[in-house]
């Protein structure tokens, strides 16, 4: 009975749920992005944030220094730079999200004759 009640309470949220994107952000919303890349000759992590403030989408990059220990914690968080995103850039970010959320297919290899 508890499961049925929970389902009935949550169903309206599932029905009205939509795929969220950058263009649906409201003032005060923010999305944090951490990019980590490791290869033969590199190992780096970048920290970004997209937030909406007063109708504008702002993209900020941070330089973060971590305290070492059993539980890592942020020691220092400096802003590297901030820029205001255009409507075209927001559309591009939404398209990028759509690509990552979409069905993936195996890349076709060229047939040699």
C-alpha positions as CSV (number, residue, x, y, z in Angstrom):
1,X,0.0,0.0,0.0
2,X,2.9,2.4,0.8
3,X,4.4,1.8,-2.7
4,X,1.1,2.6,-4.4
5,X,0.6,5.8,-2.3
6,X,4.2,6.9,-3.2
7,X,3.6,6.2,-6.9
8,X,0.4,8.2,-6.9
9,X,2.1,11.1,-5.2
10,X,5.1,11.0,-7.5
11,X,3.3,10.3,-10.8
12,X,2.3,13.9,-11.5
13,X,6.0,14.9,-11.3
14,X,7.0,12.2,-13.7
15,X,4.2,13.1,-16.1
16,X,5.2,16.8,-16.2
17,X,8.9,16.1,-16.1
18,X,10.9,17.4,-19.1
19,X,14.4,17.3,-20.2
20,X,16.2,20.2,-18.6
21,X,18.7,22.3,-20.4
22,X,20.6,25.6,-20.2
23,X,17.8,27.5,-21.9
24,X,15.3,26.5,-19.2
25,X,17.5,27.9,-16.4
26,X,15.9,30.6,-14.2
27,X,17.6,33.3,-12.2
28,X,19.5,31.8,-9.3
29,X,20.0,28.4,-11.1
30,X,23.5,27.1,-11.6
31,X,25.2,24.1,-13.2
32,X,28.7,23.0,-12.1
33,X,30.8,21.1,-14.6
34,X,34.1,19.2,-13.7
35,X,36.2,18.1,-16.7
36,X,39.0,15.6,-16.0
37,X,41.4,14.3,-18.7
38,X,44.2,11.9,-18.3
39,X,46.5,10.7,-21.0
40,X,50.1,9.6,-21.7
41,X,51.5,13.1,-21.3
42,X,48.8,15.0,-19.4
43,X,46.6,14.9,-16.3
44,X,44.4,17.9,-15.6
45,X,41.0,18.9,-14.1
46,X,39.1,22.0,-14.9
47,X,36.1,23.4,-13.0
48,X,33.4,25.5,-14.6
49,X,30.0,26.9,-13.6
50,X,27.1,28.2,-15.7
51,X,24.6,30.3,-13.8
52,X,21.7,32.6,-14.6
53,X,21.7,36.0,-13.0
54,X,19.4,38.9,-13.9
55,X,18.4,37.2,-17.2
56,X,21.9,36.6,-18.4
57,X,23.8,33.3,-18.6
58,X,27.3,33.6,-17.1
59,X,30.1,31.1,-17.7
60,X,32.8,31.0,-15.0
61,X,36.1,29.0,-14.8
62,X,37.6,28.4,-11.4
63,X,41.1,27.4,-10.2
64,X,40.6,25.2,-7.2
65,X,43.3,24.1,-4.7
66,X,42.5,21.1,-2.6
67,X,43.5,20.2,0.9
68,X,45.1,16.8,1.1
69,X,43.8,14.3,3.6
70,X,41.4,11.5,4.2
71,X,38.5,13.7,3.1
72,X,39.6,16.2,0.5
73,X,38.3,19.7,1.0
74,X,38.6,23.0,-1.0
75,X,41.4,25.1,0.3
76,X,41.1,27.9,-2.2
77,X,38.7,28.7,-5.1
78,X,39.7,31.5,-7.4
79,X,37.8,32.8,-10.4
80,X,39.9,32.5,-13.5
81,X,37.4,34.4,-15.6
82,X,33.7,35.0,-16.4
83,X,31.9,35.7,-19.6
84,X,28.4,36.3,-20.6
85,X,27.0,33.7,-23.0
86,X,25.0,34.6,-26.1
87,X,21.6,33.1,-27.1
88,X,23.4,31.2,-29.8
89,X,25.9,29.7,-27.3
90,X,23.1,28.6,-25.0
91,X,21.4,26.9,-28.0
92,X,24.7,25.2,-28.7
93,X,25.0,24.0,-25.1
94,X,21.5,22.6,-25.2
95,X,22.3,20.8,-28.5
96,X,25.5,19.3,-26.9
97,X,23.3,18.0,-24.0
98,X,20.9,16.5,-26.5
99,X,23.8,14.7,-28.2
100,X,25.1,13.3,-24.9
101,X,21.6,12.2,-23.8
102,X,20.7,10.7,-27.2
103,X,21.1,7.2,-28.6
104,X,24.6,6.4,-29.6
105,X,25.4,4.3,-32.6
106,X,28.6,2.6,-33.6
107,X,30.8,4.6,-35.9
108,X,30.8,3.2,-39.4
109,X,34.2,2.2,-40.8
110,X,34.9,2.9,-44.5
111,X,34.7,-0.1,-46.8
112,X,37.9,-0.6,-48.8
113,X,37.4,-2.1,-52.3
